[in-house]
Amino acid sequence: MNNKKEVIKASAAVQVQNKMTLLQRRAWNILLAHAYDELPTEEWHHIGVHDLMQVLEFHSKNEDYLKDALEALVGCKVKWNVLDKDGTAIWGVAALLAEAEIKAGVCTYAYGPKFRSLLYNPKMYARVCLSLQNRFDSKHALALWELCIDYLGAERDYGETPFISLEHFRELMGITEGMYPTFKRLSEKVINPALAEINRLSDFRVTVE
């Protein structure tokens, strides 16, 4: 297991419909960090189940929970819309993981070929600290923290997202239709707790307008 402290995460994988649990999102970040250097040359990537759980700081011996997490990642789609070098718009969709297998204590996994290329050489990306992500207790806070990282400026000292429609924000946070239907409840249950957690655990000072 390599000892990377952060992962370069393509914006397309940050701004994804958040159907994942907190553990699943953290696990995907670790799998990407572990595979990153091999993405241009290797189709399959391997990591010990014990090593993955150790980096996740997941102390349960329930391997079925990890299997469920991998299954969810294979079922989670990510869409992207980027400009090619000639200025042509490129739209694409892929699963966060194409395949995954656990055998003899080793997790083997793969990304789709197009998605693998996008992950290795993203035009827009966020640098996600792997140790800091383990401190978050809420999937909303982790997703919002990654979004804030994604919009940091070149000097890495200030950033601002564009205005986000409530419909798109709900997708990014993984809030199902009908949950917290009023903005007051959304703010009370999701936005304010997530901001408080980010400001408490990270070196960010995030506000919302």
Buried (B, 14 or more C-beta within 10 A) or exposed (E): EEEBEBBBBBBBBBBBBBBBBBBBBBBBBBBBBBBBEBBEEEEEBEBEBEBBBEBBEBEEEEEEEBBBBBEBBBEBEBEBEBEEEEEEEEEBEBBBBBBBEBEEEBBEBBBBEEBBEBBBEBEEBBEBBBEBBBBBEBBBBBBBBBBBBBBBEEEEEEBEBEEEEEEEBBBBBBBEEEEBEEEEEBBEBBBEBBBEBBBEBBEBEBEEE
